[in-house]
């Protein structure tokens, strides 16, 4: 799967989200999107890194402490 394919998936999902709103205005869209994308991202990366936080943090370009904080926020630890 290419970066372009992921971008298209996000775009299609967002278009569906706006369709589902049926004209209502969204609220807090940026924070909502970050939350719903961040958790599966962390789940998959942690799995692929064999739950090695240092390796996963490196792959994500995050400090290990930042990764740990995000894992706790999403109840993944």
Gaussian input, Z-matrix of N, CA and C with variables (Angstrom, degrees):
# hf/3-21g

backbone

0 1
 N
 C     1     B1
 C     2     B2     1     A1
 N     3     B3     2     A2     1     D1
 C     4     B4     3     A3     2     D2
 C     5     B5     4     A4     3     D3
 N     6     B6     5     A5     4     D4
 C     7     B7     6     A6     5     D5
 C     8     B8     7     A7     6     D6
 N     9     B9     8     A8     7     D7
 C    10    B10     9     A9     8     D8
 C    11    B11    10    A10     9     D9
 N    12    B12    11    A11    10    D10
 C    13    B13    12    A12    11    D11
 C    14    B14    13    A13    12    D12
 N    15    B15    14    A14    13    D13
 C    16    B16    15    A15    14    D14
 C    17    B17    16    A16    15    D15
 N    18    B18    17    A17    16    D16
 C    19    B19    18    A18    17    D17
 C    20    B20    19    A19    18    D18
 N    21    B21    20    A20    19    D19
 C    22    B22    21    A21    20    D20
 C    23    B23    22    A22    21    D21
 N    24    B24    23    A23    22    D22
 C    25    B25    24    A24    23    D23
 C    26    B26    25    A25    24    D24
 N    27    B27    26    A26    25    D25
 C    28    B28    27    A27    26    D26
 C    29    B29    28    A28    27    D27
 N    30    B30    29    A29    28    D28
 C    31    B31    30    A30    29    D29
 C    32    B32    31    A31    30    D30
 N    33    B33    32    A32    31    D31
 C    34    B34    33    A33    32    D32
 C    35    B35    34    A34    33    D33
 N    36    B36    35    A35    34    D34
 C    37    B37    36    A36    35    D35
 C    38    B38    37    A37    36    D36
 N    39    B39    38    A38    37    D37
 C    40    B40    39    A39    38    D38
 C    41    B41    40    A40    39    D39
 N    42    B42    41    A41    40    D40
 C    43    B43    42    A42    41    D41
 C    44    B44    43    A43    42    D42
 N    45    B45    44    A44    43    D43
 C    46    B46    45    A45    44    D44
 C    47    B47    46    A46    45    D45
 N    48    B48    47    A47    46    D46
 C    49    B49    48    A48    47    D47
 C    50    B50    49    A49    48    D48
 N    51    B51    50    A50    49    D49
 C    52    B52    51    A51    50    D50
 C    53    B53    52    A52    51    D51
 N    54    B54    53    A53    52    D52
 C    55    B55    54    A54    53    D53
 C    56    B56    55    A55    54    D54
 N    57    B57    56    A56    55    D55
 C    58    B58    57    A57    56    D56
 C    59    B59    58    A58    57    D57
 N    60    B60    59    A59    58    D58
 C    61    B61    60    A60    59    D59
 C    62    B62    61    A61    60    D60
 N    63    B63    62    A62    61    D61
 C    64    B64    63    A63    62    D62
 C    65    B65    64    A64    63    D63
 N    66    B66    65    A65    64    D64
 C    67    B67    66    A66    65    D65
 C    68    B68    67    A67    66    D66
 N    69    B69    68    A68    67    D67
 C    70    B70    69    A69    68    D68
 C    71    B71    70    A70    69    D69
 N    72    B72    71    A71    70    D70
 C    73    B73    72    A72    71    D71
 C    74    B74    73    A73    72    D72
 N    75    B75    74    A74    73    D73
 C    76    B76    75    A75    74    D74
 C    77    B77    76    A76    75    D75
 N    78    B78    77    A77    76    D76
 C    79    B79    78    A78    77    D77
 C    80    B80    79    A79    78    D78
 N    81    B81    80    A80    79    D79
 C    82    B82    81    A81    80    D80
 C    83    B83    82    A82    81    D81
 N    84    B84    83    A83    82    D82
 C    85    B85    84    A84    83    D83
 C    86    B86    85    A85    84    D84
 N    87    B87    86    A86    85    D85
 C    88    B88    87    A87    86    D86
 C    89    B89    88    A88    87    D87
 N    90    B90    89    A89    88    D88
 C    91    B91    90    A90    89    D89
 C    92    B92    91    A91    90    D90
 N    93    B93    92    A92    91    D91
 C    94    B94    93    A93    92    D92
 C    95    B95    94    A94    93    D93
 N    96    B96    95    A95    94    D94
 C    97    B97    96    A96    95    D95
 C    98    B98    97    A97    96    D96
 N    99    B99    98    A98    97    D97
 C   100   B100    99    A99    98    D98
 C   101   B101   100   A100    99    D99
 N   102   B102   101   A101   100   D100
 C   103   B103   102   A102   101   D101
 C   104   B104   103   A103   102   D102
 N   105   B105   104   A104   103   D103
 C   106   B106   105   A105   104   D104
 C   107   B107   106   A106   105   D105
 N   108   B108   107   A107   106   D106
 C   109   B109   108   A108   107   D107
 C   110   B110   109   A109   108   D108
 N   111   B111   110   A110   109   D109
 C   112   B112   111   A111   110   D110
 C   113   B113   112   A112   111   D111
 N   114   B114   113   A113   112   D112
 C   115   B115   114   A114   113   D113
 C   116   B116   115   A115   114   D114
 N   117   B117   116   A116   115   D115
 C   118   B118   117   A117   116   D116
 C   119   B119   118   A118   117   D117
 N   120   B120   119   A119   118   D118
 C   121   B121   120   A120   119   D119
 C   122   B122   121   A121   120   D120
 N   123   B123   122   A122   121   D121
 C   124   B124   123   A123   122   D122
 C   125   B125   124   A124   123   D123
 N   126   B126   125   A125   124   D124
 C   127   B127   126   A126   125   D125
 C   128   B128   127   A127   126   D126
 N   129   B129   128   A128   127   D127
 C   130   B130   129   A129   128   D128
 C   131   B131   130   A130   129   D129
 N   132   B132   131   A131   130   D130
 C   133   B133   132   A132   131   D131
 C   134   B134   133   A133   132   D132
 N   135   B135   134   A134   133   D133
 C   136   B136   135   A135   134   D134
 C   137   B137   136   A136   135   D135
 N   138   B138   137   A137   136   D136
 C   139   B139   138   A138   137   D137
 C   140   B140   139   A139   138   D138
 N   141   B141   140   A140   139   D139
 C   142   B142   141   A141   140   D140
 C   143   B143   142   A142   141   D141
 N   144   B144   143   A143   142   D142
 C   145   B145   144   A144   143   D143
 C   146   B146   145   A145   144   D144
 N   147   B147   146   A146   145   D145
 C   148   B148   147   A147   146   D146
 C   149   B149   148   A148   147   D147
 N   150   B150   149   A149   148   D148
 C   151   B151   150   A150   149   D149
 C   152   B152   151   A151   150   D150
 N   153   B153   152   A152   151   D151
 C   154   B154   153   A153   152   D152
 C   155   B155   154   A154   153   D153
 N   156   B156   155   A155   154   D154
 C   157   B157   156   A156   155   D155
 C   158   B158   157   A157   156   D156
 N   159   B159   158   A158   157   D157
 C   160   B160   159   A159   158   D158
 C   161   B161   160   A160   159   D159
 N   162   B162   161   A161   160   D160
 C   163   B163   162   A162   161   D161
 C   164   B164   163   A163   162   D162
 N   165   B165   164   A164   163   D163
 C   166   B166   165   A165   164   D164
 C   167   B167   166   A166   165   D165
 N   168   B168   167   A167   166   D166
 C   169   B169   168   A168   167   D167
 C   170   B170   169   A169   168   D168
 N   171   B171   170   A170   169   D169
 C   172   B172   171   A171   170   D170
 C   173   B173   172   A172   171   D171
 N   174   B174   173   A173   172   D172
 C   175   B175   174   A174   173   D173
 C   176   B176   175   A175   174   D174
 N   177   B177   176   A176   175   D175
 C   178   B178   177   A177   176   D176
 C   179   B179   178   A178   177   D177
 N   180   B180   179   A179   178   D178
 C   181   B181   180   A180   179   D179
 C   182   B182   181   A181   180   D180
 N   183   B183   182   A182   181   D181
 C   184   B184   183   A183   182   D182
 C   185   B185   184   A184   183   D183
 N   186   B186   185   A185   184   D184
 C   187   B187   186   A186   185   D185
 C   188   B188   187   A187   186   D186
 N   189   B189   188   A188   187   D187
 C   190   B190   189   A189   188   D188
 C   191   B191   190   A190   189   D189
 N   192   B192   191   A191   190   D190
 C   193   B193   192   A192   191   D191
 C   194   B194   193   A193   192   D192
 N   195   B195   194   A194   193   D193
 C   196   B196   195   A195   194   D194
 C   197   B197   196   A196   195   D195
 N   198   B198   197   A197   196   D196
 C   199   B199   198   A198   197   D197
 C   200   B200   199   A199   198   D198
 N   201   B201   200   A200   199   D199
 C   202   B202   201   A201   200   D200
 C   203   B203   202   A202   201   D201
 N   204   B204   203   A203   202   D202
 C   205   B205   204   A204   203   D203
 C   206   B206   205   A205   204   D204
 N   207   B207   206   A206   205   D205
 C   208   B208   207   A207   206   D206
 C   209   B209   208   A208   207   D207
 N   210   B210   209   A209   208   D208
 C   211   B211   210   A210   209   D209
 C   212   B212   211   A211   210   D210
 N   213   B213   212   A212   211   D211
 C   214   B214   213   A213   212   D212
 C   215   B215   214   A214   213   D213
 N   216   B216   215   A215   214   D214
 C   217   B217   216   A216   215   D215
 C   218   B218   217   A217   216   D216
 N   219   B219   218   A218   217   D217
 C   220   B220   219   A219   218   D218
 C   221   B221   220   A220   219   D219
 N   222   B222   221   A221   220   D220
 C   223   B223   222   A222   221   D221
 C   224   B224   223   A223   222   D222
 N   225   B225   224   A224   223   D223
 C   226   B226   225   A225   224   D224
 C   227   B227   226   A226   225   D225
 N   228   B228   227   A227   226   D226
 C   229   B229   228   A228   227   D227
 C   230   B230   229   A229   228   D228

   B1=1.4531
   B2=1.5242
   B3=1.2777
   B4=1.4536
   B5=1.5223
   B6=1.3260
   B7=1.4651
   B8=1.5299
   B9=1.3217
   B10=1.4651
   B11=1.5309
   B12=1.3411
   B13=1.4619
   B14=1.5348
   B15=1.3191
   B16=1.4689
   B17=1.5262
   B18=1.3320
   B19=1.4720
   B20=1.5251
   B21=1.3301
   B22=1.4610
   B23=1.5302
   B24=1.3294
   B25=1.4703
   B26=1.5296
   B27=1.3179
   B28=1.4704
   B29=1.5285
   B30=1.3258
   B31=1.4661
   B32=1.5310
   B33=1.3186
   B34=1.4635
   B35=1.5279
   B36=1.3272
   B37=1.4698
   B38=1.5236
   B39=1.3236
   B40=1.4706
   B41=1.5311
   B42=1.3200
   B43=1.4610
   B44=1.5277
   B45=1.3307
   B46=1.4660
   B47=1.5181
   B48=1.3431
   B49=1.4698
   B50=1.5303
   B51=1.3437
   B52=1.4640
   B53=1.5275
   B54=1.3152
   B55=1.4639
   B56=1.5274
   B57=1.3262
   B58=1.4679
   B59=1.5274
   B60=1.3201
   B61=1.4756
   B62=1.5299
   B63=1.3162
   B64=1.4771
   B65=1.5254
   B66=1.3233
   B67=1.4608
   B68=1.5170
   B69=1.3158
   B70=1.4627
   B71=1.5228
   B72=1.3137
   B73=1.4563
   B74=1.5241
   B75=1.3369
   B76=1.4705
   B77=1.5246
   B78=1.3176
   B79=1.4646
   B80=1.5256
   B81=1.3169
   B82=1.4611
   B83=1.5130
   B84=1.3167
   B85=1.4596
   B86=1.5232
   B87=1.3204
   B88=1.4705
   B89=1.5226
   B90=1.3198
   B91=1.4672
   B92=1.5293
   B93=1.3257
   B94=1.4581
   B95=1.5268
   B96=1.3181
   B97=1.4587
   B98=1.5183
   B99=1.3191
   B100=1.4702
   B101=1.5210
   B102=1.3312
   B103=1.4698
   B104=1.5229
   B105=1.3346
   B106=1.4675
   B107=1.5235
   B108=1.3111
   B109=1.4638
   B110=1.5226
   B111=1.3230
   B112=1.4634
   B113=1.5270
   B114=1.3157
   B115=1.4652
   B116=1.5312
   B117=1.3474
   B118=1.4653
   B119=1.5204
   B120=1.3233
   B121=1.4680
   B122=1.5200
   B123=1.3148
   B124=1.4666
   B125=1.5264
   B126=1.3252
   B127=1.4609
   B128=1.5287
   B129=1.3147
   B130=1.4614
   B131=1.5196
   B132=1.3162
   B133=1.4687
   B134=1.5203
   B135=1.3188
   B136=1.4638
   B137=1.5279
   B138=1.3160
   B139=1.4670
   B140=1.5289
   B141=1.3265
   B142=1.4685
   B143=1.5300
   B144=1.3272
   B145=1.4682
   B146=1.5268
   B147=1.3276
   B148=1.4696
   B149=1.5262
   B150=1.3261
   B151=1.4661
   B152=1.5314
   B153=1.3255
   B154=1.4580
   B155=1.5250
   B156=1.3394
   B157=1.4528
   B158=1.5279
   B159=1.3091
   B160=1.4662
   B161=1.5253
   B162=1.3313
   B163=1.4639
   B164=1.5269
   B165=1.3214
   B166=1.4643
   B167=1.5284
   B168=1.3143
   B169=1.4660
   B170=1.5237
   B171=1.3159
   B172=1.4675
   B173=1.5273
   B174=1.3121
   B175=1.4645
   B176=1.5262
   B177=1.3334
   B178=1.4610
   B179=1.5296
   B180=1.3358
   B181=1.4577
   B182=1.5165
   B183=1.3377
   B184=1.4628
   B185=1.5161
   B186=1.3071
   B187=1.4524
   B188=1.5246
   B189=1.3288
   B190=1.4693
   B191=1.5263
   B192=1.3391
   B193=1.4658
   B194=1.5273
   B195=1.3314
   B196=1.4671
   B197=1.5200
   B198=1.3192
   B199=1.4630
   B200=1.5171
   B201=1.3058
   B202=1.4682
   B203=1.5333
   B204=1.3276
   B205=1.4705
   B206=1.5320
   B207=1.3289
   B208=1.4617
   B209=1.5303
   B210=1.3291
   B211=1.4639
   B212=1.5244
   B213=1.3138
   B214=1.4688
   B215=1.5339
   B216=1.3360
   B217=1.4828
   B218=1.5310
   B219=1.3144
   B220=1.4644
   B221=1.5332
   B222=1.3256
   B223=1.4776
   B224=1.5273
   B225=1.3281
   B226=1.4556
   B227=1.5229
   B228=1.3086
   B229=1.4777
   B230=1.5119
   A1=107.80
   A2=115.87
   A3=120.31
   A4=111.36
   A5=114.38
   A6=121.20
   A7=109.68
   A8=116.40
   A9=121.63
   A10=110.65
   A11=117.06
   A12=120.51
   A13=110.61
   A14=117.12
   A15=120.77
   A16=109.90
   A17=116.26
   A18=120.46
   A19=110.73
   A20=116.86
   A21=120.64
   A22=111.43
   A23=117.00
   A24=120.75
   A25=110.55
   A26=116.07
   A27=120.65
   A28=109.74
   A29=116.04
   A30=120.58
   A31=110.71
   A32=116.78
   A33=121.49
   A34=110.79
   A35=116.44
   A36=120.29
   A37=111.37
   A38=116.47
   A39=119.94
   A40=111.33
   A41=116.68
   A42=119.50
   A43=110.15
   A44=116.74
   A45=120.82
   A46=111.70
   A47=116.12
   A48=120.99
   A49=109.79
   A50=116.65
   A51=119.66
   A52=111.46
   A53=117.14
   A54=120.41
   A55=109.83
   A56=115.97
   A57=120.65
   A58=112.41
   A59=117.15
   A60=120.48
   A61=111.65
   A62=116.83
   A63=122.83
   A64=112.66
   A65=114.87
   A66=119.77
   A67=115.11
   A68=117.98
   A69=119.79
   A70=108.46
   A71=116.20
   A72=119.59
   A73=110.20
   A74=116.21
   A75=119.49
   A76=110.30
   A77=114.91
   A78=120.22
   A79=108.05
   A80=116.53
   A81=120.03
   A82=112.87
   A83=116.76
   A84=121.83
   A85=112.79
   A86=117.29
   A87=120.30
   A88=111.07
   A89=117.06
   A90=120.54
   A91=111.63
   A92=116.80
   A93=120.72
   A94=110.25
   A95=116.29
   A96=119.89
   A97=111.63
   A98=117.12
   A99=120.43
   A100=109.91
   A101=117.47
   A102=121.06
   A103=111.90
   A104=116.97
   A105=119.09
   A106=112.47
   A107=118.18
   A108=120.95
   A109=110.67
   A110=116.93
   A111=120.91
   A112=112.74
   A113=117.72
   A114=119.35
   A115=112.23
   A116=119.94
   A117=117.65
   A118=112.54
   A119=117.62
   A120=120.56
   A121=109.75
   A122=116.78
   A123=121.13
   A124=111.23
   A125=117.39
   A126=120.50
   A127=111.57
   A128=116.39
   A129=120.45
   A130=111.17
   A131=117.12
   A132=119.74
   A133=110.65
   A134=118.02
   A135=120.05
   A136=110.35
   A137=117.48
   A138=120.67
   A139=110.41
   A140=115.94
   A141=120.53
   A142=112.06
   A143=116.78
   A144=121.60
   A145=110.98
   A146=117.41
   A147=122.37
   A148=112.25
   A149=115.38
   A150=123.83
   A151=113.03
   A152=116.24
   A153=121.91
   A154=107.11
   A155=116.19
   A156=121.00
   A157=112.66
   A158=117.38
   A159=119.76
   A160=110.86
   A161=116.24
   A162=120.85
   A163=110.72
   A164=116.87
   A165=120.83
   A166=110.78
   A167=117.09
   A168=120.43
   A169=110.68
   A170=115.80
   A171=120.09
   A172=110.19
   A173=117.11
   A174=121.13
   A175=111.44
   A176=115.80
   A177=120.78
   A178=113.02
   A179=116.27
   A180=119.72
   A181=111.77
   A182=115.22
   A183=121.72
   A184=110.63
   A185=115.48
   A186=121.27
   A187=107.31
   A188=118.16
   A189=121.13
   A190=111.51
   A191=117.23
   A192=120.14
   A193=111.50
   A194=116.29
   A195=120.46
   A196=109.80
   A197=116.86
   A198=120.55
   A199=110.37
   A200=116.66
   A201=121.01
   A202=110.93
   A203=116.08
   A204=120.79
   A205=110.56
   A206=116.10
   A207=120.23
   A208=111.49
   A209=116.78
   A210=120.47
   A211=110.42
   A212=116.91
   A213=121.21
   A214=110.70
   A215=116.53
   A216=120.59
   A217=111.35
   A218=116.35
   A219=120.86
   A220=112.47
   A221=115.26
   A222=121.61
   A223=111.70
   A224=115.17
   A225=120.98
   A226=111.51
   A227=117.36
   A228=122.79
   A229=108.95
   D1=131.52
   D2=-178.13
   D3=-92.70
   D4=164.78
   D5=176.04
   D6=-56.58
   D7=-40.11
   D8=-179.59
   D9=-62.66
   D10=-38.69
   D11=179.16
   D12=-65.06
   D13=-41.75
   D14=178.00
   D15=-62.03
   D16=-43.13
   D17=178.13
   D18=-59.72
   D19=-42.12
   D20=179.35
   D21=-65.44
   D22=-38.16
   D23=177.78
   D24=-62.10
   D25=-43.81
   D26=179.22
   D27=-64.10
   D28=-45.80
   D29=-179.23
   D30=-59.89
   D31=-47.13
   D32=-179.73
   D33=-62.17
   D34=-42.14
   D35=179.12
   D36=-63.87
   D37=-41.20
   D38=178.99
   D39=-66.43
   D40=-39.36
   D41=177.33
   D42=-62.55
   D43=-40.16
   D44=176.15
   D45=-64.15
   D46=-38.26
   D47=178.58
   D48=-61.16
   D49=-45.91
   D50=179.57
   D51=-66.21
   D52=-35.96
   D53=176.35
   D54=-62.45
   D55=-43.60
   D56=179.99
   D57=-64.01
   D58=-27.39
   D59=179.60
   D60=-70.45
   D61=-21.28
   D62=178.36
   D63=50.15
   D64=49.02
   D65=175.71
   D66=91.94
   D67=-13.89
   D68=176.21
   D69=-69.68
   D70=148.32
   D71=179.78
   D72=-85.91
   D73=136.17
   D74=178.06
   D75=-73.30
   D76=158.34
   D77=177.73
   D78=-132.70
   D79=129.45
   D80=178.31
   D81=67.14
   D82=35.36
   D83=-174.58
   D84=-59.38
   D85=-42.94
   D86=-177.96
   D87=-61.59
   D88=-50.86
   D89=-179.59
   D90=-62.64
   D91=-39.14
   D92=178.73
   D93=-62.50
   D94=-45.09
   D95=-178.69
   D96=-65.23
   D97=-42.26
   D98=178.70
   D99=-60.72
   D100=-43.64
   D101=179.94
   D102=-61.93
   D103=-45.77
   D104=-174.81
   D105=-75.33
   D106=-22.35
   D107=177.72
   D108=-89.32
   D109=-37.12
   D110=-174.32
   D111=-64.40
   D112=-42.30
   D113=-176.30
   D114=-62.92
   D115=-51.62
   D116=178.35
   D117=-64.84
   D118=-32.09
   D119=175.71
   D120=-59.28
   D121=-48.72
   D122=-179.89
   D123=-64.60
   D124=-41.42
   D125=179.33
   D126=-59.81
   D127=-47.64
   D128=-177.30
   D129=-68.59
   D130=-44.99
   D131=-179.04
   D132=-64.20
   D133=-41.70
   D134=179.00
   D135=-63.40
   D136=-40.35
   D137=177.85
   D138=-62.40
   D139=-48.51
   D140=-177.86
   D141=-66.14
   D142=-27.39
   D143=178.63
   D144=-90.91
   D145=13.52
   D146=-177.95
   D147=53.09
   D148=37.05
   D149=178.07
   D150=62.39
   D151=21.99
   D152=175.62
   D153=-85.95
   D154=106.54
   D155=-175.00
   D156=-64.10
   D157=-36.80
   D158=179.37
   D159=-63.83
   D160=-44.88
   D161=178.85
   D162=-65.18
   D163=-45.47
   D164=-179.87
   D165=-62.26
   D166=-41.93
   D167=178.87
   D168=-61.66
   D169=-40.89
   D170=178.69
   D171=-63.28
   D172=-46.30
   D173=179.56
   D174=-60.01
   D175=-37.86
   D176=-177.62
   D177=-82.39
   D178=-13.02
   D179=-176.65
   D180=74.23
   D181=31.28
   D182=-179.93
   D183=-115.98
   D184=156.99
   D185=169.02
   D186=-70.50
   D187=144.25
   D188=-178.36
   D189=-57.78
   D190=-38.93
   D191=179.15
   D192=-65.13
   D193=-36.48
   D194=177.08
   D195=-65.76
   D196=-43.57
   D197=177.29
   D198=-59.64
   D199=-46.82
   D200=-179.42
   D201=-58.75
   D202=-42.30
   D203=178.50
   D204=-61.17
   D205=-43.60
   D206=179.89
   D207=-67.08
   D208=-38.44
   D209=177.16
   D210=-62.37
   D211=-40.89
   D212=177.96
   D213=-66.30
   D214=-42.72
   D215=179.75
   D216=-59.36
   D217=-36.18
   D218=-178.51
   D219=-93.64
   D220=8.66
   D221=179.07
   D222=56.74
   D223=43.08
   D224=178.90
   D225=-102.87
   D226=4.17
   D227=174.12
   D228=-121.86

